[in-house]
Structure formats: structure tokens, C-alpha cells
Amino acid sequence: MTDFERKVYRIIFNMTRFGKNPSMEQLKRKTGKSEEDIRAAVKSLMMKGELKWDKRKQIWSI
């Protein structure tokens, strides 16, 4: 896991712990990166099995 992937993972983890899903705008503000970079990091984390999106509940599962 790269440093940026770890940062995105920790942001998602910490926000979902309190029942919130981070929006793209929140992720962009907290990381200082572009939407494309964030999407690539999330896709990589999903392919590695670190993150999963629960379509039914509309929330990240870690």
C-alpha cells in the first residue's frame, strides 16, 4: 500500500467509524489531490481487498 493509498484508507476508515461516508469533495480537501488520483487509489484499494462498497447499505466496509 502506498502512502497515498494509506492516507485515503485512513480517511475513509475514520469517517465510516462515525457513520459518515466521505464525499469526493471532502477527500479532495483532506488529501490535496485531484479526483483522478483519489479514484485510482480507491480502485487500487478495492482490487487489493482493503475496501469494499456495500451497494445495498451505500456504505464502505473495511
N, C-alpha and C positions, 0 to 999 in steps of 0.2 A: 504494500500500500504506500503510495507516495505521500508526501507531506500535505499536498493539497487535498488528496482524497481523504486523508485522516481528518483534516480540518472540516471538510464538508460532512463527513460521517459524524463528527462530534457535535456539530451544529444541529444536524437532524436528530441525533440521539437525545441531546439535551432538550430540544423543543418538544419532541414527542413524549418525553417523560412527563411533561406537564399538560399533555393532551392537545398540543398545537402542532399543526403542520406548517413548516416554514414555506413561505411563498418564494417565488423566484426573486422578487424584489428584495426580500429580506436576505436571501442567500447572496445576492449581488452586493448588498450593502455590507454584510458581515465579512465577506471574503475579499471584496475589492476586485473581483474577476468578472469577466464577461459571461453572458448567458451560455455561449457555446462551450466555454471552459467548464462551467458548472455541470452542464448536461453531459459532457464527456466523462467527468469524474463520477457522476451518479450512475451513468451507464456502466462504467468500469466496475463500480462497487456492486451493482446488481449482477453483473456477469460473474463476479467472484463469489457471490452468495452472501455478501455482507449486508445488503439491503434488499428488502422485498416490499412491493407495493400491494397492499390488500385492496383490491378493486371494490369488494363488497362494502368494507368499512371506510374506504377512502382515507387510509392512514398508512404510514410506513411501519413495517415490522422489522425489528432489528434482531 
